[in-house]
């Protein structure tokens, strides 16, 4: 169906395997290449009653991704390392831009060469109070590069019937294996499991945001997100330093 080509987006799906990654490796749940002297991030949520009542909770490493291992259009100029951290506690009322009933997420974009030259620090121990499903098992991964396509409702009306038939012909059981590929993923299109497609706009400049990273519930990493859902991180394509959005589906 060549008419789909203009609507495709590059994506990289990550296939996880248990491993023992080091601080310089790309990983899920492994140690981070963290600059010596830089404070470790803590959860911004403040609660009078609950795990935060004795002070903020330290965030734990969720993912470290090097551009050399996962090349693609998601890398902004000057950055070749993405680090994702989160607070290993479910939040019922998350900060603005974050998803309720999920950990609070933090991103770090870095230049790996500058980071290595500055020296690195070991991550602190997880906080005393945490939820097991939010402490990932250390994993390495292989990468599957693909072209991802949007849900048919996001396409021009004249293309929707042909895509519906193509999906049916591809898998008679009715499973859509062509659009909105699920799982751990950089780039691509959001899955929209629970509601209709919508457009998220950057709160600072109004530019439509694009999907950066999908965090999936996964037995290998031991993670359960929002009752076996996915947590998607959207960023502003005009400026990666603008606030991001974490969205649960």
N, C-alpha and C positions, 0 to 999 in steps of 0.2 A: 504494500500500500504506500506508494511513493508520496502521496499527499500528506502523510504524517511527518515527513522529514523536517519541515520547518518548525515543528512543535517538539522535537526531541531535545533532551538535555543530557549532557554527559553525566555519568554517575559511576561510582566505584563501590561495589558491594564487598564487605569484609566478611570472610569466612573464618571464624574463630577456632583456635586449637589451644588446649592447655599448654602452658610453656613457662619458661623462666626468663622473661625479658630483662635486660639491664637498663640503666638510666638513659643510655644513648639510643635505645631501640624504639621502634614504633610498637605500640602495644595497646591492649585494652586491660585496664586494671594493674598495669605494671608501674614501676617507679618512674619518676619524671626527671628530666634534665633540668634541675631547678637551680637558679643562680644563688650562689652563696651570698648571704646578707639580705636577700629579699624576703620580707615577711611572708609566711605562709597564709593564704587566704582563709578567712573564717566566715561562717554563715552570717548574713546580715539580719536574719530574723531575730527579733527580740520578743521574748514571751515571759510573762510573769509566772506562769505555771507550766511546767514541762521540762524537756531536756535542756532548754536554754536558760533556765532560771539561775544556774550557777555560772553563767558566762557564755559567750559565743562558742559554737562548735567548730572545730577545725574541719576544713574540707578535705576530701580524700581524692586521690587520682582516679579518674575514670578512663581517660584515653590520652595517648600521645601519638601524634601522626606527623611523620616527616614527609615533605614534598617528594623526596627521592623515592619513597615507597608508595605513595599514593598521588601521583601527578594528576593535575587536572585544572580546570578554570577557576576553582574555588580558592586558589592561593593569591592573596593580594601582593602587590609590589612590596619588596623588602621583608617578606615573611616566608619562611620555609619550614616552620614548625608550629603546630597547633596543639595546645594542651587544654584538656577539658577536665574540670574538677566539679565535684558536687558535695553537698552536705548529706551525709547518709541517714537522713531522717525525713519522713513524710511530713509535708507542711499542708495544713488545711487552708491557711490563708497566706499565700505566697506573696512576695513583693511584686510590684508592677512589672509586667513583662515576663514573669515566670509562671509556671503551671501549678495550679493547686493540686493537692494530693500527690506531690512528687518532691524529690530533692531540689534544692535551689542550685542552679548551675553557674559556673564561672568559666570564662574563656581567657586564654592567653595566646596571643600571636607573637612569635619570636623569630629572630635570626639565629639559627643553630650555631653558626660559626662564632658569632660574638658571645653566645652563651657558653660554649665550650671553653673559650679563652678566659672567661671570667671566673671559672671554677664553679662547682656545683655543691648543693647541700642535700642531705638525706631528708626524706619527708618525715614529719612527726608521726607518732603512733595514732591510730584512729581514736576518736573521742570515746570516753567511757561509755556513753550511751549511743547506740547506733542500731539500725535495723539491718539484719543479715542480708536481705535481698538487695541492699544498696552498697554492699562491700564486694566489688567484683573479684572473681578469681583471676589471677594473672594469666593473660592469653596473648599469644602471637596470632597473626592472621595472614591469610593469602588474599589477594585482591582480584576481583573479577570486574574488569572495565566493561561498561555497557552503555547503550543509549536508552534512556528512560523516557516514557511518554505519559502525558497527563490523562487523568480520568476523562472519559468521553464527554462528560458535561462541560468540560473546560475547552472543548474543541468547537470550531464553527459547526453550526447545525447540519450543514450539508455533508460533513464527514462522519457524523455520529453513527448512522445506520451501517456504513461499510465497516467501521471499527467494531461495532457490536457483532457483526457477522464474522469478522476475522477472529475475534476472541472466541466465539463459539466453535469455529472450525479448528482452531488451534488446540483447544481442550474441550471435548464433548461433555466433560463433567461440569463445565461451567466455570472453572477457575480461570481467572484472568492472569496470564503469565506474561503479558505484553506491556501493560501499563502499571505505573506506581509500584515498582518492585519493592518488596518489603525486606526488613532485616537491617542490620548495621550498614549504613550507607552514607557516603559523601556525595553531595550534589543530588541531581535527579528531581523527581516530583514527589510531593507528599502523598501519603496513602489515602487519607480521608476515609478511614474505616467507619467512623461513627457519625459523621455529619456531611453536609454538602460542601463542595469546594468554596473557599473564600479567599480573598486577597488581603494580605497583611501589609500595612504600610509603615515605613520607618517613622518613628515618632519625632525625629529631628528634622528630616528633610522631605518626608512624604513619598519617597521613592518606593515602589512595590518591592517587598523583601523577597529573597529567594532562599530555598532550602539549602542549608549548609551541611547539617549532620543529623542523621537519624540514629537514636539510641534505642535498641530493640530489647524486649524481654528475651532472655536467652539462657537455656540450660547450661551451656558450656561456661559462660561467665558467671552463672548463678544469680542473674539479675531478673527481677520481676518489676516492671514499670507499669504503674496504674492498672493492676489486675491484668497483666499480659498484654499491655498496649505498647505504644511507642512514644518516645519523647523526641520531638523534632525541634531543632534549633534553626531559626531563620535569621539571616543577617542582611544588612543593607548593601547592595551591590555597588552603590556609589561611593561608600566609605565604610570600610570594615570596622573603624573605630566607633561608629555610631552604635547606640544600644541595640542589642540583639533581643530576640523573643524566643522563649521556650514554650512549646505548645504540645499538649498531651492528646494522643488519639490511639 
